[in-house]
Amino acid sequence: MIEIDPTSDVAPYEQVRSKLAQRITAGSLVVGTRLPPVRRLATELGLAANTVARAYRELEEAGLVETRGRGGTIVSAAGDRARARLGRAAEVYADTARELGIEAEEALRMIRSALRLAPE
């Protein structure tokens, strides 16, 4: 399902959370998909169950998944809404950059910096 980089400076729970969030928002984990139980995913990844549980909790707080007791943890419809919300925020950002006379490349550099990505 996902892989963890043990040499990364990013905490394992955050690697799990971000990789699942990316798959949800990209649509490769569609609404209604059941995620593996915490213990099983922890075993597969070589992590403590509490590490995976924390990632699932944060995904639930973000509205990307729902935990249904014995029904497990499933991808919620909020993943689709999250993508739409981010698209609207991008449009507002682009409009603001244009209003301020900021060139597209500079606006993109600012986004990359905010996302902590390397410049292109």
N, C-alpha and C positions, 0 to 999 in steps of 0.2 A: 504493500500500500504506500508506504513512505520509507525513507531512509534517514537515519540520524548520523551526523558527522561528529564523532567523538572528539575530534581535534578543534572543533569550532569554539569560538569565544561565546557563541550564543547558547544560552541555557537549553538543556534538552527539552524541557516542557515547552519552551518558546519555539523550538524547531518543530515540534509536533503540532503546536497550535497554528503556527504560520503556514506550514505546509498543508495542513487540512483546510485552513481558511482559504488559501490560494486555490486549492482544488474545488472547493465549494463555490467560490465566486467565479471561477473559470467555467463552471458547469460540468466538470468531469465527475464530480460527486453531485448527482441531481437530487432534487427535493424528494424526500421519502427514503433515500438510501440509508440503510442501517450501518452505523460504524461498528467496528469490532468491539466486543466488550473490553473494558479497561484492562483487566488482567491478561487477556489474550494478546492485545496489542503491546502491552508492556513486555510480555515474554518474547514476542516476535522481535521487538526492538532492543531487547536487552536492558530495559529500564525498570525502575521501580514503579509499581502500580500507582503510587501517589503522584508521580511525575506525569503520567498519562491522565490521571484523574484531574489534575490541575489544568492541563491543556483543555480537556473536555469542558470543565467548569467555565473557563474563559471564553470558549467558543459559545457556550450557552448564554453567558452574560452578554455577548455580542449579538445574540439572536440568530446565530448561524446554525445551531443545532438545538434539538429539544431532547430532554431525557424523559423517558416514559416508563420509569420503574423497570418492571420485568420486560417491557417492550423494547428496552434498550435505548440507545442514543441514535437519533435519526437527523438527517439534514432537513432543516426547516425551510420554508419558503422565504425566509428573511435573506437568504443568500442572493436571491434574485433581486430583492428590494435593495440590498446593500450595493449591488452593482449599479442599479439605477440611481441611487442616492449619490454615489461617487461620480457618476456621469454628470449629474446636475451640478455638483460642486466644481467639477472641471470646467463646465460651461461658465459658471460664475467667475472662476479664477481667470479664464481666458478673457472674458468681458472686462474684468477689472484691469488686467494687464494692458489691454488695448486702450482703455480709458486713460490710463496713466502714461501711455506712450512707451511702454516697455516692449522691446523687441522680442519676438518669439523665442529666439535662442537664449536670451537672458532669462525669460520666464521659465523655459525648460530647465536651465541650470539651477534656478531656484527650487524647482520641483525635485530635481535629482538630489540636490543638497538636503532638502527636507526629508526625502526618502532615504537619504544616506547612500545614494548610488554613485558609482563612478561616472564622471562626465564622459560624453561621447565625442 
